[in-house]
Amino acid sequence: MIPEDWISQRRSDGEVIGYVEMVGGQFRPYDLLGRPLGDPMDWETAEEVIDQTGLSFLAEPYLADLDGERRVRLTEVTRAHVALVADEFGAAQVTGAASLDTWVFDVPIAFELRPLR
């Protein structure tokens, strides 16, 4: 689970788009998955980094080493967990796709999601 002392960073519409952790007198930005977005910095820069990262990364396909390297998509992200679904050949985008492998992990995630490019 995202630590309670991390500060939620929100868009103008109230949607949470990341978190900020106070480190000494500086601030470390994180994305919604709890992945650090840089070294500690001043507050305004941390906000800008999170704003620039936004939520668009949530829609991208990734490679993850789960039960072997798998192409996956994120289907749900909360302060406590992230859900992934197998996306071989874009199957996760097909409405009504049957019996796709799914996984749920605690946030912050303890493994690497590599962008599929």
N, CA, C and O atoms as a printed pandas DataFrame, in Angstrom:
     atom_number atom_name residue_name chain_id  residue_number  x_coord  y_coord  z_coord
0              1         N          MET        A               1    0.843   -1.168    0.000
1              2        CA          MET        A               1    0.000    0.000    0.000
2              3         C          MET        A               1    0.899    1.245    0.000
3              4         O          MET        A               1    1.967    1.264    0.611
4              5         N          ILE        A               2    0.438    2.264   -0.694
5              6        CA          ILE        A               2    1.152    3.534   -0.688
6              7         C          ILE        A               2    1.188    4.032    0.761
7              8         O          ILE        A               2    0.151    4.071    1.423
8              9         N          PRO        A               3    2.371    4.414    1.259
9             10        CA          PRO        A               3    2.455    4.887    2.651
10            11         C          PRO        A               3    1.518    6.068    2.921
11            12         O          PRO        A               3    1.337    6.939    2.070
12            13         N          GLU        A               4    0.938    6.081    4.100
13            14        CA          GLU        A               4   -0.016    7.123    4.488
14            15         C          GLU        A               4    0.611    8.515    4.499
15            16         O          GLU        A               4   -0.089    9.512    4.323
16            17         N          ASP        A               5    1.944    8.588    4.708
17            18        CA          ASP        A               5    2.570    9.910    4.785
18            19         C          ASP        A               5    2.937   10.473    3.407
19            20         O          ASP        A               5    3.419   11.602    3.321
20            21         N          TRP        A               6    2.720    9.711    2.332
21            22        CA          TRP        A               6    2.919   10.265    0.995
22            23         C          TRP        A               6    1.718   11.161    0.676
23            24         O          TRP        A               6    0.571   10.820    0.967
24            25         N          ILE        A               7    2.008   12.288    0.085
25            26        CA          ILE        A               7    0.971   13.279   -0.216
26            27         C          ILE        A               7    0.416   13.024   -1.618
27            28         O          ILE        A               7    1.178   12.940   -2.581
28            29         N          SER        A               8   -0.890   12.904   -1.732
29            30        CA          SER        A               8   -1.524   12.702   -3.037
30            31         C          SER        A               8   -1.399   13.969   -3.872
31            32         O          SER        A               8   -1.691   15.066   -3.397
32            33         N          GLN        A               9   -0.965   13.812   -5.116
33            34        CA          GLN        A               9   -0.919   14.929   -6.063
34            35         C          GLN        A               9   -2.121   14.768   -6.987
35            36         O          GLN        A               9   -2.327   13.692   -7.547
36            37         N          ARG        A              10   -2.912   15.818   -7.151
37            38        CA          ARG        A              10   -4.152   15.729   -7.922
38            39         C          ARG        A              10   -4.143   16.694   -9.100
39            40         O          ARG        A              10   -3.503   17.745   -9.070
40            41         N          ARG        A              11   -4.883   16.297  -10.147
41            42        CA          ARG        A              11   -5.141   17.206  -11.263
42            43         C          ARG        A              11   -6.168   18.230  -10.817
43            44         O          ARG        A              11   -6.698   18.157   -9.708
44            45         N          SER        A              12   -6.440   19.186  -11.693
45            46        CA          SER        A              12   -7.416   20.229  -11.364
46            47         C          SER        A              12   -8.823   19.655  -11.156
47            48         O          SER        A              12   -9.644   20.271  -10.478
48            49         N          ASP        A              13   -9.108   18.470  -11.738
49            50        CA          ASP        A              13  -10.434   17.861  -11.554
50            51         C          ASP        A              13  -10.506   16.962  -10.316
51            52         O          ASP        A              13  -11.535   16.332  -10.070
52            53         N          GLY        A              14   -9.422   16.898   -9.538
53            54        CA          GLY        A              14   -9.413   16.116   -8.307
54            55         C          GLY        A              14   -8.862   14.710   -8.446
55            56         O          GLY        A              14   -8.660   14.035   -7.436
56            57         N          GLU        A              15   -8.612   14.246   -9.663
57            58        CA          GLU        A              15   -8.084   12.891   -9.895
58            59         C          GLU        A              15   -6.651   12.792   -9.375
59            60         O          GLU        A              15   -5.819   13.644   -9.690
60            61         N          VAL        A              16   -6.356   11.764   -8.584
61            62        CA          VAL        A              16   -4.992   11.539   -8.095
62            63         C          VAL        A              16   -4.134   11.063   -9.265
63            64         O          VAL        A              16   -4.504   10.132   -9.981
64            65         N          ILE        A              17   -2.979   11.714   -9.450
65            66        CA          ILE        A              17   -2.087   11.352  -10.559
66            67         C          ILE        A              17   -0.700   10.942  -10.088
67            68         O          ILE        A              17    0.143   10.568  -10.903
68            69         N          GLY        A              18   -0.454   11.005   -8.788
69            70        CA          GLY        A              18    0.842   10.606   -8.257
70            71         C          GLY        A              18    0.929   10.960   -6.785
71            72         O          GLY        A              18   -0.046   11.383   -6.162
72            73         N          TYR        A              19    2.128   10.776   -6.247
73            74        CA          TYR        A              19    2.355   11.004   -4.823
74            75         C          TYR        A              19    3.680   11.718   -4.622
75            76         O          TYR        A              19    4.572   11.660   -5.469
76            77         N          VAL        A              20    3.791   12.393   -3.481
77            78        CA          VAL        A              20    5.021   13.073   -3.104
78            79         C          VAL        A              20    5.398   12.619   -1.697
79            80         O          VAL        A              20    4.573   12.617   -0.783
80            81         N          GLU        A              21    6.673   12.233   -1.545
81            82        CA          GLU        A              21    7.209   11.841   -0.241
82            83         C          GLU        A              21    8.181   12.925    0.220
83            84         O          GLU        A              21    9.042   13.359   -0.545
84            85         N          MET        A              22    8.042   13.355    1.458
85            86        CA          MET        A              22    8.981   14.315    2.014
86            87         C          MET        A              22   10.241   13.570    2.429
87            88         O          MET        A              22   10.183   12.597    3.181
88            89         N          VAL        A              23   11.382   14.041    1.927
89            90        CA          VAL        A              23   12.677   13.428    2.231
90            91         C          VAL        A              23   13.578   14.549    2.735
91            92         O          VAL        A              23   14.088   15.352    1.954
92            93         N          GLY        A              24   13.764   14.590    4.049
93            94        CA          GLY        A              24   14.503   15.720    4.618
94            95         C          GLY        A              24   13.714   16.986    4.336
95            96         O          GLY        A              24   12.527   17.064    4.652
96            97         N          GLY        A              25   14.369   17.980    3.741
97            98        CA          GLY        A              25   13.686   19.212    3.395
98            99         C          GLY        A              25   13.259   19.265    1.946
99           100         O          GLY        A              25   12.874   20.322    1.445
100          101         N          GLN        A              26   13.327   18.104    1.253
101          102        CA          GLN        A              26   12.948   18.061   -0.163
102          103         C          GLN        A              26   11.823   17.050   -0.373
103          104         O          GLN        A              26   11.316   16.448    0.574
104          105         N          PHE        A              27   11.449   16.882   -1.649
105          106        CA          PHE        A              27   10.278   16.067   -1.978
106          107         C          PHE        A              27   10.585   15.146   -3.149
107          108         O          PHE        A              27   11.125   15.587   -4.164
108          109         N          ARG        A              28   10.236   13.839   -3.010
109          110        CA          ARG        A              28   10.447   12.864   -4.080
110          111         C          ARG        A              28    9.103   12.546   -4.713
111          112         O          ARG        A              28    8.170   12.138   -4.020
112          113         N          PRO        A              29    8.994   12.734   -6.054
113          114        CA          PRO        A              29    7.736   12.417   -6.746
114          115         C          PRO        A              29    7.655   10.934   -7.111
115          116         O          PRO        A              29    8.666   10.288   -7.386
116          117         N          TYR        A              30    6.426   10.411   -7.106
117          118        CA          TYR        A              30    6.153    9.020   -7.482
118          119         C          TYR        A              30    4.951    8.993   -8.418
119          120         O          TYR        A              30    4.076    9.855   -8.343
120          121         N          ASP        A              31    4.916    7.995   -9.302
121          122        CA          ASP        A              31    3.715    7.804  -10.120
122          123         C          ASP        A              31    2.695    6.996   -9.323
123          124         O          ASP        A              31    2.945    6.657   -8.166
124          125         N          LEU        A              32    1.557    6.686   -9.923
125          126        CA          LEU        A              32    0.490    5.955   -9.217
126          127         C          LEU        A              32    0.879    4.549   -8.799
127          128         O          LEU        A              32    0.258    3.975   -7.904
128          129         N          LEU        A              33    1.905    3.985   -9.437
129          130        CA          LEU        A              33    2.347    2.637   -9.095
130          131         C          LEU        A              33    3.385    2.642   -7.980
131          132         O          LEU        A              33    3.885    1.591   -7.579
132          133         N          GLY        A              34    3.707    3.846   -7.478
133          134        CA          GLY        A              34    4.702    3.951   -6.415
134          135         C          GLY        A              34    6.130    3.925   -6.922
135          136         O          GLY        A              34    7.062    3.707   -6.147
136          137         N          ARG        A              35    6.312    4.148   -8.230
137          138        CA          ARG        A              35    7.660    4.172   -8.798
138          139         C          ARG        A              35    8.215    5.588   -8.701
139          140         O          ARG        A              35    7.540    6.542   -9.089
140          141         N          PRO        A              36    9.455    5.742   -8.180
141          142        CA          PRO        A              36   10.026    7.079   -8.072
142          143         C          PRO        A              36   10.234    7.701   -9.447
143          144         O          PRO        A              36   10.616    7.023  -10.401
144          145         N          LEU        A              37    9.979    8.998   -9.532
145          146        CA          LEU        A              37   10.127    9.738  -10.782
146          147         C          LEU        A              37   11.350   10.653  -10.746
147          148         O          LEU        A              37   11.461   11.569  -11.561
148          149         N          GLY        A              38   12.248   10.415   -9.829
149          150        CA          GLY        A              38   13.468   11.200   -9.730
150          151         C          GLY        A              38   13.955   11.275   -8.305
151          152         O          GLY        A              38   13.341   10.733   -7.386
152          153         N          ASP        A              39   15.074   11.960   -8.137
153          154        CA          ASP        A              39   15.643   12.189   -6.817
154          155         C          ASP        A              39   14.857   13.276   -6.107
155          156         O          ASP        A              39   14.085   13.996   -6.741
156          157         N          PRO        A              40   15.043   13.408   -4.789
157          158        CA          PRO        A              40   14.367   14.483   -4.072
158          159         C          PRO        A              40   14.662   15.848   -4.694
159          160         O          PRO        A              40   15.768   16.097   -5.174
160          161         N          MET        A              41   13.661   16.726   -4.679
161          162        CA          MET        A              41   13.738   18.034   -5.325
162          163         C          MET        A              41   12.836   18.996   -4.581
163          164         O          MET        A              41   12.213   18.623   -3.587
164          165         N          ASP        A              42   12.759   20.240   -5.055
165          166        CA          ASP        A              42   11.848   21.181   -4.416
166          167         C          ASP        A              42   10.402   20.813   -4.771
167          168         O          ASP        A              42   10.150   20.080   -5.727
168          169         N          TRP        A              43    9.450   21.343   -3.970
169          170        CA          TRP        A              43    8.035   20.993   -4.110
170          171         C          TRP        A              43    7.486   21.287   -5.504
171          172         O          TRP        A              43    6.832   20.433   -6.103
172          173         N          GLU        A              44    7.745   22.484   -6.024
173          174        CA          GLU        A              44    7.193   22.867   -7.328
174          175         C          GLU        A              44    7.687   21.957   -8.442
175          176         O          GLU        A              44    6.916   21.584   -9.327
176          177         N          THR        A              45    8.972   21.594   -8.406
177          178        CA          THR        A              45    9.519   20.704   -9.428
178          179         C          THR        A              45    8.894   19.316   -9.312
179          180         O          THR        A              45    8.583   18.691  -10.326
180          181         N          ALA        A              46    8.708   18.828   -8.078
181          182        CA          ALA        A              46    8.075   17.517   -7.881
182          183         C          ALA        A              46    6.660   17.517   -8.461
183          184         O          ALA        A              46    6.258   16.560   -9.123
184          185         N          GLU        A              47    5.906   18.593   -8.211
185          186        CA          GLU        A              47    4.553   18.707   -8.782
186          187         C          GLU        A              47    4.604   18.688  -10.310
187          188         O          GLU        A              47    3.798   18.015  -10.952
188          189         N          GLU        A              48    5.542   19.422  -10.884
189          190        CA          GLU        A              48    5.668   19.494  -12.350
190          191         C          GLU        A              48    5.995   18.128  -12.942
191          192         O          GLU        A              48    5.438   17.746  -13.971
192          193         N          VAL        A              49    6.900   17.389  -12.290
193          194        CA          VAL        A              49    7.277   16.053  -12.778
194          195         C          VAL        A              49    6.062   15.136  -12.789
195          196         O          VAL        A              49    5.840   14.409  -13.758
196          197         N          ILE        A              50    5.280   15.166  -11.726
197          198        CA          ILE        A              50    4.078   14.330  -11.656
198          199         C          ILE        A              50    3.062   14.780  -12.703
199          200         O          ILE        A              50    2.460   13.945  -13.380
200          201         N          ASP        A              51    2.868   16.085  -12.842
201          202        CA          ASP        A              51    1.930   16.601  -13.845
202          203         C          ASP        A              51    2.336   16.163  -15.248
203          204         O          ASP        A              51    1.480   15.794  -16.052
204          205         N          GLN        A              52    3.627   16.199  -15.547
205          206        CA          GLN        A              52    4.105   15.802  -16.874
206          207         C          GLN        A              52    3.931   14.305  -17.107
207          208         O          GLN        A              52    3.660   13.875  -18.228
208          209         N          THR        A              53    4.085   13.522  -16.058
209          210        CA          THR        A              53    3.896   12.072  -16.177
210          211         C          THR        A              53    2.423   11.761  -16.382
211          212         O          THR        A              53    2.069   10.937  -17.226
212          213         N          GLY        A              54    1.562   12.421  -15.611
213          214        CA          GLY        A              54    0.122   12.271  -15.766
214          215         C          GLY        A              54   -0.356   10.842  -15.629
215          216         O          GLY        A              54    0.233   10.041  -14.903
216          217         N          LEU        A              55   -1.434   10.532  -16.336
217          218        CA          LEU        A              55   -2.044    9.200  -16.301
218          219         C          LEU        A              55   -1.917    8.441  -17.616
219          220         O          LEU        A              55   -2.318    7.280  -17.695
220          221         N          SER        A              56   -1.371    9.069  -18.638
221          222        CA          SER        A              56   -1.341    8.432  -19.962
222          223         C          SER        A              56   -0.588    7.105  -19.961
223          224         O          SER        A              56   -0.903    6.219  -20.756
224          225         N          PHE        A              57    0.406    6.952  -19.078
225          226        CA          PHE        A              57    1.164    5.697  -19.035
226          227         C          PHE        A              57    0.284    4.511  -18.662
227          228         O          PHE        A              57    0.648    3.368  -18.939
228          229         N          LEU        A              58   -0.865    4.757  -18.040
229          230        CA          LEU        A              58   -1.751    3.668  -17.630
230          231         C          LEU        A              58   -2.374    2.938  -18.813
231          232         O          LEU        A              58   -2.770    1.780  -18.684
232          233         N          ALA        A              59   -2.465    3.595  -19.958
233          234        CA          ALA        A              59   -3.109    3.007  -21.138
234          235         C          ALA        A              59   -2.141    2.229  -22.019
235          236         O          ALA        A              59   -2.564    1.582  -22.977
236          237         N          GLU        A              60   -0.851    2.284  -21.710
237          238        CA          GLU        A              60    0.156    1.656  -22.570
238          239         C          GLU        A              60    0.327    0.173  -22.265
239          240         O          GLU        A              60    0.121   -0.252  -21.128
240          241         N          PRO        A              61    0.701   -0.617  -23.269
241          242        CA          PRO        A              61    1.063   -2.015  -23.011
242          243         C          PRO        A              61    2.469   -2.085  -22.418
243          244         O          PRO        A              61    3.310   -1.231  -22.696
244          245         N          TYR        A              62    2.715   -3.101  -21.604
245          246        CA          TYR        A              62    4.005   -3.294  -20.942
246          247         C          TYR        A              62    4.453   -4.737  -21.074
247          248         O          TYR        A              62    3.662   -5.625  -21.391
248          249         N          LEU        A              63    5.738   -4.954  -20.825
249          250        CA          LEU        A              63    6.285   -6.290  -20.651
250          251         C          LEU        A              63    6.614   -6.454  -19.176
251          252         O          LEU        A              63    7.201   -5.561  -18.565
252          253         N          ALA        A              64    6.237   -7.596  -18.601
253          254        CA          ALA        A              64    6.512   -7.882  -17.197
254          255         C          ALA        A              64    6.966   -9.320  -17.081
255          256         O          ALA        A              64    6.460  -10.192  -17.788
256          257         N          ASP        A              65    7.921   -9.579  -16.192
257          258        CA          ASP        A              65    8.387  -10.938  -15.951
258          259         C          ASP        A              65    7.501  -11.537  -14.866
259          260         O          ASP        A              65    7.768  -11.382  -13.675
260          261         N          LEU        A              66    6.457  -12.215  -15.287
261          262        CA          LEU        A              66    5.497  -12.799  -14.356
262          263         C          LEU        A              66    5.712  -14.304  -14.339
263          264         O          LEU        A              66    6.540  -14.789  -13.568
264          265         N          ASP        A              67    5.010  -15.040  -15.144
265          266        CA          ASP        A              67    5.281  -16.468  -15.319
266          267         C          ASP        A              67    5.976  -16.584  -16.675
267          268         O          ASP        A              67    5.458  -17.205  -17.603
268          269         N          GLY        A              68    7.153  -15.979  -16.770
269          270        CA          GLY        A              68    7.835  -15.750  -18.037
270          271         C          GLY        A              68    7.520  -14.331  -18.467
271          272         O          GLY        A              68    6.648  -13.684  -17.886
272          273         N          GLU        A              69    8.215  -13.846  -19.468
273          274        CA          GLU        A              69    7.945  -12.481  -19.921
274          275         C          GLU        A              69    6.587  -12.438  -20.610
275          276         O          GLU        A              69    6.323  -13.204  -21.537
276          277         N          ARG        A              70    5.729  -11.531  -20.144
277          278        CA          ARG        A              70    4.375  -11.426  -20.664
278          279         C          ARG        A              70    4.070   -9.990  -21.060
279          280         O          ARG        A              70    4.533   -9.044  -20.422
280          281         N          ARG        A              71    3.291   -9.842  -22.115
281          282        CA          ARG        A              71    2.756   -8.535  -22.488
282          283         C          ARG        A              71    1.500   -8.347  -21.655
283          284         O          ARG        A              71    0.633   -9.221  -21.621
284          285         N          VAL        A              72    1.401   -7.186  -20.970
285          286        CA          VAL        A              72    0.282   -6.929  -20.065
286          287         C          VAL        A              72   -0.227   -5.506  -20.226
287          288         O          VAL        A              72    0.440   -4.646  -20.802
288          289         N          ARG        A              73   -1.421   -5.281  -19.704
289          290        CA          ARG        A              73   -2.002   -3.938  -19.577
290          291         C          ARG        A              73   -2.495   -3.787  -18.143
291          292         O          ARG        A              73   -2.877   -4.762  -17.497
292          293         N          LEU        A              74   -2.479   -2.556  -17.662
293          294        CA          LEU        A              74   -3.001   -2.257  -16.341
294          295         C          LEU        A              74   -4.515   -2.112  -16.460
295          296         O          LEU        A              74   -5.010   -1.427  -17.354
296          297         N          THR        A              75   -5.244   -2.759  -15.556
297          298        CA          THR        A              75   -6.697   -2.659  -15.597
298          299         C          THR        A              75   -7.276   -1.918  -14.405
299          300         O          THR        A              75   -8.392   -1.405  -14.471
300          301         N          GLU        A              76   -6.516   -1.861  -13.309
301          302        CA          GLU        A              76   -6.991   -1.145  -12.129
302          303         C          GLU        A              76   -5.787   -0.730  -11.295
303          304         O          GLU        A              76   -4.860   -1.515  -11.095
304          305         N          VAL        A              77   -5.805    0.503  -10.812
305          306        CA          VAL        A              77   -4.753    0.993   -9.926
306          307         C          VAL        A              77   -5.423    1.709   -8.771
307          308         O          VAL        A              77   -6.193    2.650   -8.968
308          309         N          THR        A              78   -5.120    1.250   -7.548
309          310        CA          THR        A              78   -5.606    1.916   -6.340
310          311         C          THR        A              78   -4.399    2.218   -5.459
311          312         O          THR        A              78   -3.268    1.878   -5.808
312          313         N          ARG        A              79   -4.638    2.849   -4.336
313          314        CA          ARG        A              79   -3.560    3.133   -3.387
314          315         C          ARG        A              79   -2.991    1.828   -2.816
315          316         O          ARG        A              79   -1.869    1.820   -2.309
316          317         N          ALA        A              80   -3.744    0.732   -2.890
317          318        CA          ALA        A              80   -3.341   -0.537   -2.298
318          319         C          ALA        A              80   -2.847   -1.569   -3.310
319          320         O          ALA        A              80   -1.979   -2.377   -2.980
320          321         N          HIS        A              81   -3.383   -1.561   -4.543
321          322        CA          HIS        A              81   -3.006   -2.622   -5.478
322          323         C          HIS        A              81   -3.087   -2.160   -6.938
323          324         O          HIS        A              81   -3.670   -1.126   -7.265
324          325         N          VAL        A              82   -2.474   -2.978   -7.791
325          326        CA          VAL        A              82   -2.577   -2.789   -9.236
326          327         C          VAL        A              82   -2.981   -4.143   -9.831
327          328         O          VAL        A              82   -2.472   -5.185   -9.420
328          329         N          ALA        A              83   -3.887   -4.116  -10.788
329          330        CA          ALA        A              83   -4.307   -5.335  -11.476
330          331         C          ALA        A              83   -3.798   -5.274  -12.914
331          332         O          ALA        A              83   -3.905   -4.247  -13.585
332          333         N          LEU        A              84   -3.246   -6.389  -13.370
333          334        CA          LEU        A              84   -2.741   -6.518  -14.731
334          335         C          LEU        A              84   -3.502   -7.620  -15.439
335          336         O          LEU        A              84   -3.981   -8.565  -14.812
336          337         N          VAL        A              85   -3.610   -7.490  -16.752
337          338        CA          VAL        A              85   -4.238   -8.533  -17.559
338          339         C          VAL        A              85   -3.296   -8.856  -18.719
339          340         O          VAL        A              85   -2.644   -7.968  -19.270
340          341         N          ALA        A              86   -3.234  -10.134  -19.081
341          342        CA          ALA        A              86   -2.414  -10.548  -20.226
342          343         C          ALA        A              86   -2.926   -9.853  -21.479
343          344         O          ALA        A              86   -4.132   -9.683  -21.658
344          345         N          ASP        A              87   -2.007   -9.457  -22.336
345          346        CA          ASP        A              87   -2.389   -8.708  -23.538
346          347         C          ASP        A              87   -1.701   -9.270  -24.784
347          348         O          ASP        A              87   -1.338   -8.512  -25.683
348          349         N          GLU        A              88   -1.521  -10.571  -24.842
349          350        CA          GLU        A              88   -0.930  -11.163  -26.041
350          351         C          GLU        A              88   -1.767  -10.802  -27.250
351          352         O          GLU        A              88   -2.981  -11.006  -27.266
352          353         N          PHE        A              89   -1.116  -10.272  -28.245
353          354        CA          PHE        A              89   -1.752   -9.915  -29.519
354          355         C          PHE        A              89   -2.887   -8.905  -29.352
355          356         O          PHE        A              89   -3.822   -8.880  -30.152
356          357         N          GLY        A              90   -2.802   -8.068  -28.307
357          358        CA          GLY        A              90   -3.815   -7.045  -28.087
358          359         C          GLY        A              90   -5.131   -7.573  -27.550
359          360         O          GLY        A              90   -6.144   -6.876  -27.611
360          361         N          ALA        A              91   -5.137   -8.810  -27.017
361          362        CA          ALA        A              91   -6.376   -9.447  -26.567
362          363         C          ALA        A              91   -7.085   -8.676  -25.463
363          364         O          ALA        A              91   -8.309   -8.755  -25.353
364          365         N          ALA        A              92   -6.344   -7.927  -24.638
365          366        CA          ALA        A              92   -6.969   -7.203  -23.534
366          367         C          ALA        A              92   -7.881   -6.096  -24.034
367          368         O          ALA        A              92   -8.732   -5.609  -23.289
368          369         N          GLN        A              93   -7.713   -5.697  -25.283
369          370        CA          GLN        A              93   -8.524   -4.619  -25.827
370          371         C          GLN        A              93   -9.811   -5.124  -26.479
371          372         O          GLN        A              93  -10.669   -4.328  -26.860
372          373         N          VAL        A              94   -9.943   -6.434  -26.605
373          374        CA          VAL        A              94  -11.101   -7.012  -27.277
374          375         C          VAL        A              94  -12.239   -7.185  -26.277
375          376         O          VAL        A              94  -12.087   -7.892  -25.280
376          377         N          THR        A              95  -13.343   -6.563  -26.529
377          378        CA          THR        A              95  -14.506   -6.684  -25.655
378          379         C          THR        A              95  -14.982   -8.129  -25.637
379          380         O          THR        A              95  -15.204   -8.738  -26.684
380          381         N          GLY        A              96  -15.134   -8.665  -24.438
381          382        CA          GLY        A              96  -15.616  -10.029  -24.300
382          383         C          GLY        A              96  -14.541  -11.089  -24.448
383          384         O          GLY        A              96  -14.855  -12.277  -24.527
384          385         N          ALA        A              97  -13.268  -10.680  -24.489
385          386        CA          ALA        A              97  -12.185  -11.674  -24.599
386          387         C          ALA        A              97  -12.281  -12.630  -23.413
387          388         O          ALA        A              97  -12.436  -12.202  -22.269
388          389         N          ALA        A              98  -12.188  -13.904  -23.692
389          390        CA          ALA        A              98  -12.404  -14.917  -22.655
390          391         C          ALA        A              98  -11.107  -15.344  -21.984
391          392         O          ALA        A              98  -10.056  -15.403  -22.623
392          393         N          SER        A              99  -11.188  -15.635  -20.713
393          394        CA          SER        A              99  -10.157  -16.240  -19.876
394          395         C          SER        A              99   -8.752  -15.712  -20.106
395          396         O          SER        A              99   -7.833  -16.472  -20.408
396          397         N          LEU        A             100   -8.596  -14.410  -19.961
397          398        CA          LEU        A             100   -7.262  -13.826  -19.998
398          399         C          LEU        A             100   -6.625  -13.972  -18.620
399          400         O          LEU        A             100   -7.304  -13.835  -17.602
400          401         N          ASP        A             101   -5.314  -14.252  -18.587
401          402        CA          ASP        A             101   -4.610  -14.331  -17.306
402          403         C          ASP        A             101   -4.614  -12.961  -16.650
403          404         O          ASP        A             101   -4.424  -11.944  -17.318
404          405         N          THR        A             102   -4.829  -12.937  -15.349
405          406        CA          THR        A             102   -4.810  -11.689  -14.595
406          407         C          THR        A             102   -3.944  -11.857  -13.350
407          408         O          THR        A             102   -3.774  -12.965  -12.842
408          409         N          TRP        A             103   -3.400  -10.743  -12.869
409          410        CA          TRP        A             103   -2.571  -10.718  -11.680
410          411         C          TRP        A             103   -2.911   -9.470  -10.887
411          412         O          TRP        A             103   -3.268   -8.441  -11.460
412          413         N          VAL        A             104   -2.801   -9.561   -9.558
413          414        CA          VAL        A             104   -2.993   -8.412   -8.686
414          415         C          VAL        A             104   -1.777   -8.336   -7.767
415          416         O          VAL        A             104   -1.376   -9.330   -7.161
416          417         N          PHE        A             105   -1.193   -7.131   -7.673
417          418        CA          PHE        A             105    0.002   -6.916   -6.869
418          419         C          PHE        A             105   -0.194   -5.715   -5.961
419          420         O          PHE        A             105   -0.955   -4.798   -6.267
420          421         N          ASP        A             106    0.514   -5.741   -4.832
421          422        CA          ASP        A             106    0.519   -4.596   -3.935
422          423         C          ASP        A             106    1.233   -3.425   -4.594
423          424         O          ASP        A             106    2.129   -3.606   -5.419
424          425         N          VAL        A             107    0.821   -2.227   -4.217
425          426        CA          VAL        A             107    1.468   -0.991   -4.637
426          427         C          VAL        A             107    2.200   -0.460   -3.408
427          428         O          VAL        A             107    1.631   -0.494   -2.316
428          429         N          PRO        A             108    3.424    0.025   -3.532
429          430        CA          PRO        A             108    4.221    0.148   -4.749
430          431         C          PRO        A             108    4.632   -1.227   -5.274
431          432         O          PRO        A             108    4.890   -2.155   -4.509
432          433         N          ILE        A             109    4.684   -1.327   -6.604
433          434        CA          ILE        A             109    5.035   -2.596   -7.217
434          435         C          ILE        A             109    6.508   -2.906   -6.961
435          436         O          ILE        A             109    7.339   -2.004   -6.862
436          437         N          ALA        A             110    6.814   -4.200   -6.857
437          438        CA          ALA        A             110    8.175   -4.643   -6.545
438          439         C          ALA        A             110    8.846   -5.265   -7.768
439          440         O          ALA        A             110    9.816   -6.009   -7.624
440          441         N          PHE        A             111    8.352   -4.976   -8.950
441          442        CA          PHE        A             111    8.936   -5.518  -10.169
442          443         C          PHE        A             111    8.906   -4.438  -11.237
443          444         O          PHE        A             111    8.245   -3.410  -11.089
444          445         N          GLU        A             112    9.633   -4.691  -12.312
445          446        CA          GLU        A             112    9.731   -3.710  -13.381
446          447         C          GLU        A             112    8.663   -3.949  -14.445
447          448         O          GLU        A             112    8.456   -5.075  -14.896
448          449         N          LEU        A             113    8.002   -2.888  -14.827
449          450        CA          LEU        A             113    7.126   -2.886  -16.001
450          451         C          LEU        A             113    7.890   -2.153  -17.085
451          452         O          LEU        A             113    8.206   -0.973  -16.935
452          453         N          ARG        A             114    8.189   -2.839  -18.167
453          454        CA          ARG        A             114    8.937   -2.224  -19.264
454          455         C          ARG        A             114    7.972   -1.823  -20.371
455          456         O          ARG        A             114    7.219   -2.657  -20.874
456          457         N          PRO        A             115    7.992   -0.541  -20.755
457          458        CA          PRO        A             115    7.088   -0.100  -21.826
458          459         C          PRO        A             115    7.325   -0.904  -23.106
459          460         O          PRO        A             115    8.469   -1.154  -23.484
460          461         N          LEU        A             116    6.260   -1.300  -23.756
461          462        CA          LEU        A             116    6.350   -2.027  -25.015
462          463         C          LEU        A             116    6.423   -0.989  -26.128
463          464         O          LEU        A             116    5.480   -0.227  -26.343
464          465         N          ARG        A             117    7.529   -0.966  -26.818
465          466        CA          ARG        A             117    7.711    0.041  -27.886
466          467         C          ARG        A             117    8.169   -0.601  -29.147
467          468         O          ARG        A             117    8.375    0.084  -30.149
